[in-house]
Amino acid sequence: MQLRVARPADAEPILDIYNEAVLRSTATFDLVPRTEDEQARWMAEHRGPHPAIVATVDATTVGFAALSPYRDKHAYATTVENSVYVHVDHRGQGIGRALLEELVRLAGRHGFHSIIARIGENNTASMGLHTACGFELVGVEREVGRKFNRWLDVSVLQRLV
């Protein structure tokens, strides 16, 4: 497995992995698959200090992760939110952990102080991954999302860099 910063050519495989999560999971609260134009904008936003990275196996993208601004107020500038997605056929192979560990390293390199993970209800794999990587539960937002005809809680985890 190789980890690297995402390139424009990675837009399509990232889109495929993300849209599978939109349609079949509560890993994201998006309800409608992302379009190619939206993906292009997302790619443009995830450069520099808020990078997107990909994991590849034999030149095939099997997962991606990104750092995003936590909030738009200036006082939050040293805090980021993370996202980690692994292709359904490659889960349980350590790819998510490698991606998250690299995001933590990149966050430190870019001068961020705090990383927030917001994890949808019943996503035990993501909870376990983040806990194993040093994130701690700091709160639960009750019934803040609605997907698949049910109310969903969001667990908030944090790691100081």
Contacts in CASP RR format, 6 or more apart in sequence:
PFRMAT RR
TARGET T0000
AUTHOR 0000-0000-0000
METHOD contacts of the structure
MODEL  1
MQLRVARPADAEPILDIYNEAVLRSTATFDLVPRTEDEQARWMAEHRGPH
PAIVATVDATTVGFAALSPYRDKHAYATTVENSVYVHVDHRGQGIGRALL
EELVRLAGRHGFHSIIARIGENNTASMGLHTACGFELVGVEREVGRKFNR
WLDVSVLQRLV
1 55 0 8 1.000
1 56 0 8 1.000
1 57 0 8 1.000
1 62 0 8 1.000
1 95 0 8 1.000
1 98 0 8 1.000
2 55 0 8 1.000
2 56 0 8 1.000
2 57 0 8 1.000
3 53 0 8 1.000
3 54 0 8 1.000
3 55 0 8 1.000
3 98 0 8 1.000
3 99 0 8 1.000
3 102 0 8 1.000
4 53 0 8 1.000
4 54 0 8 1.000
4 56 0 8 1.000
5 51 0 8 1.000
5 52 0 8 1.000
5 53 0 8 1.000
5 54 0 8 1.000
6 14 0 8 1.000
6 43 0 8 1.000
6 46 0 8 1.000
6 51 0 8 1.000
6 52 0 8 1.000
6 53 0 8 1.000
6 54 0 8 1.000
6 64 0 8 1.000
8 43 0 8 1.000
10 43 0 8 1.000
10 52 0 8 1.000
10 54 0 8 1.000
10 61 0 8 1.000
10 64 0 8 1.000
11 36 0 8 1.000
11 39 0 8 1.000
11 40 0 8 1.000
11 43 0 8 1.000
12 36 0 8 1.000
12 39 0 8 1.000
13 54 0 8 1.000
13 60 0 8 1.000
13 61 0 8 1.000
13 64 0 8 1.000
14 39 0 8 1.000
14 43 0 8 1.000
14 52 0 8 1.000
14 54 0 8 1.000
14 61 0 8 1.000
14 63 0 8 1.000
14 64 0 8 1.000
15 34 0 8 1.000
15 36 0 8 1.000
15 39 0 8 1.000
17 61 0 8 1.000
17 63 0 8 1.000
17 64 0 8 1.000
17 85 0 8 1.000
17 86 0 8 1.000
17 87 0 8 1.000
18 28 0 8 1.000
18 34 0 8 1.000
18 39 0 8 1.000
18 64 0 8 1.000
18 85 0 8 1.000
19 33 0 8 1.000
19 34 0 8 1.000
20 87 0 8 1.000
20 88 0 8 1.000
21 27 0 8 1.000
21 28 0 8 1.000
21 85 0 8 1.000
22 28 0 8 1.000
22 30 0 8 1.000
22 31 0 8 1.000
22 32 0 8 1.000
22 33 0 8 1.000
22 34 0 8 1.000
23 33 0 8 1.000
24 88 0 8 1.000
25 123 0 8 1.000
26 120 0 8 1.000
26 121 0 8 1.000
26 122 0 8 1.000
26 123 0 8 1.000
26 147 0 8 1.000
26 148 0 8 1.000
26 152 0 8 1.000
27 85 0 8 1.000
27 120 0 8 1.000
27 123 0 8 1.000
27 126 0 8 1.000
29 120 0 8 1.000
29 145 0 8 1.000
29 147 0 8 1.000
29 152 0 8 1.000
31 147 0 8 1.000
34 42 0 8 1.000
42 52 0 8 1.000
43 52 0 8 1.000
45 68 0 8 1.000
46 52 0 8 1.000
46 66 0 8 1.000
46 67 0 8 1.000
46 68 0 8 1.000
48 110 0 8 1.000
49 67 0 8 1.000
49 110 0 8 1.000
49 111 0 8 1.000
49 112 0 8 1.000
50 66 0 8 1.000
50 67 0 8 1.000
50 68 0 8 1.000
50 69 0 8 1.000
50 80 0 8 1.000
51 66 0 8 1.000
51 67 0 8 1.000
51 106 0 8 1.000
52 64 0 8 1.000
52 65 0 8 1.000
52 66 0 8 1.000
53 64 0 8 1.000
53 65 0 8 1.000
53 66 0 8 1.000
53 99 0 8 1.000
53 102 0 8 1.000
53 103 0 8 1.000
53 106 0 8 1.000
54 61 0 8 1.000
54 63 0 8 1.000
54 64 0 8 1.000
55 61 0 8 1.000
55 62 0 8 1.000
55 63 0 8 1.000
55 64 0 8 1.000
55 86 0 8 1.000
55 95 0 8 1.000
55 96 0 8 1.000
55 98 0 8 1.000
55 99 0 8 1.000
56 62 0 8 1.000
57 90 0 8 1.000
61 87 0 8 1.000
62 86 0 8 1.000
62 87 0 8 1.000
62 89 0 8 1.000
62 90 0 8 1.000
62 95 0 8 1.000
63 85 0 8 1.000
63 86 0 8 1.000
63 87 0 8 1.000
63 90 0 8 1.000
63 95 0 8 1.000
63 96 0 8 1.000
63 99 0 8 1.000
64 84 0 8 1.000
64 85 0 8 1.000
64 99 0 8 1.000
65 82 0 8 1.000
65 83 0 8 1.000
65 84 0 8 1.000
65 85 0 8 1.000
65 96 0 8 1.000
65 99 0 8 1.000
65 100 0 8 1.000
65 102 0 8 1.000
65 103 0 8 1.000
66 82 0 8 1.000
66 83 0 8 1.000
66 103 0 8 1.000
67 80 0 8 1.000
67 81 0 8 1.000
67 82 0 8 1.000
67 103 0 8 1.000
67 106 0 8 1.000
67 107 0 8 1.000
67 110 0 8 1.000
67 112 0 8 1.000
67 115 0 8 1.000
68 80 0 8 1.000
68 81 0 8 1.000
68 82 0 8 1.000
68 83 0 8 1.000
69 76 0 8 1.000
69 77 0 8 1.000
69 80 0 8 1.000
69 81 0 8 1.000
70 76 0 8 1.000
70 79 0 8 1.000
70 80 0 8 1.000
70 81 0 8 1.000
70 114 0 8 1.000
70 116 0 8 1.000
71 79 0 8 1.000
78 111 0 8 1.000
78 112 0 8 1.000
78 113 0 8 1.000
78 114 0 8 1.000
79 112 0 8 1.000
79 113 0 8 1.000
79 114 0 8 1.000
79 115 0 8 1.000
79 116 0 8 1.000
80 107 0 8 1.000
80 112 0 8 1.000
80 114 0 8 1.000
80 115 0 8 1.000
80 116 0 8 1.000
81 115 0 8 1.000
81 116 0 8 1.000
81 117 0 8 1.000
81 118 0 8 1.000
82 100 0 8 1.000
82 103 0 8 1.000
82 107 0 8 1.000
82 115 0 8 1.000
82 116 0 8 1.000
82 117 0 8 1.000
84 96 0 8 1.000
84 99 0 8 1.000
84 100 0 8 1.000
84 103 0 8 1.000
84 126 0 8 1.000
84 129 0 8 1.000
86 92 0 8 1.000
86 95 0 8 1.000
86 96 0 8 1.000
86 99 0 8 1.000
91 125 0 8 1.000
92 125 0 8 1.000
96 129 0 8 1.000
97 129 0 8 1.000
97 132 0 8 1.000
97 133 0 8 1.000
100 129 0 8 1.000
100 130 0 8 1.000
100 133 0 8 1.000
101 133 0 8 1.000
103 115 0 8 1.000
104 115 0 8 1.000
104 133 0 8 1.000
104 159 0 8 1.000
104 161 0 8 1.000
107 115 0 8 1.000
107 161 0 8 1.000
108 161 0 8 1.000
111 161 0 8 1.000
112 161 0 8 1.000
113 160 0 8 1.000
113 161 0 8 1.000
114 158 0 8 1.000
114 159 0 8 1.000
114 160 0 8 1.000
114 161 0 8 1.000
115 135 0 8 1.000
115 158 0 8 1.000
115 159 0 8 1.000
115 160 0 8 1.000
115 161 0 8 1.000
116 156 0 8 1.000
116 157 0 8 1.000
116 158 0 8 1.000
117 126 0 8 1.000
117 130 0 8 1.000
117 135 0 8 1.000
117 156 0 8 1.000
117 157 0 8 1.000
117 158 0 8 1.000
117 159 0 8 1.000
118 141 0 8 1.000
118 154 0 8 1.000
118 155 0 8 1.000
118 156 0 8 1.000
118 157 0 8 1.000
119 126 0 8 1.000
119 127 0 8 1.000
119 130 0 8 1.000
119 154 0 8 1.000
119 155 0 8 1.000
119 156 0 8 1.000
119 157 0 8 1.000
120 126 0 8 1.000
120 152 0 8 1.000
120 153 0 8 1.000
120 154 0 8 1.000
120 155 0 8 1.000
121 152 0 8 1.000
121 153 0 8 1.000
121 154 0 8 1.000
121 155 0 8 1.000
127 155 0 8 1.000
127 157 0 8 1.000
130 157 0 8 1.000
130 159 0 8 1.000
131 137 0 8 1.000
131 157 0 8 1.000
133 159 0 8 1.000
134 159 0 8 1.000
135 157 0 8 1.000
135 158 0 8 1.000
135 159 0 8 1.000
136 157 0 8 1.000
136 158 0 8 1.000
136 159 0 8 1.000
137 155 0 8 1.000
137 156 0 8 1.000
137 157 0 8 1.000
138 156 0 8 1.000
138 157 0 8 1.000
138 158 0 8 1.000
139 155 0 8 1.000
139 156 0 8 1.000
140 153 0 8 1.000
140 154 0 8 1.000
140 155 0 8 1.000
140 156 0 8 1.000
141 153 0 8 1.000
141 154 0 8 1.000
141 156 0 8 1.000
142 153 0 8 1.000
143 151 0 8 1.000
143 152 0 8 1.000
143 153 0 8 1.000
144 152 0 8 1.000
144 153 0 8 1.000
144 154 0 8 1.000
145 151 0 8 1.000
145 152 0 8 1.000
145 154 0 8 1.000
146 152 0 8 1.000
END
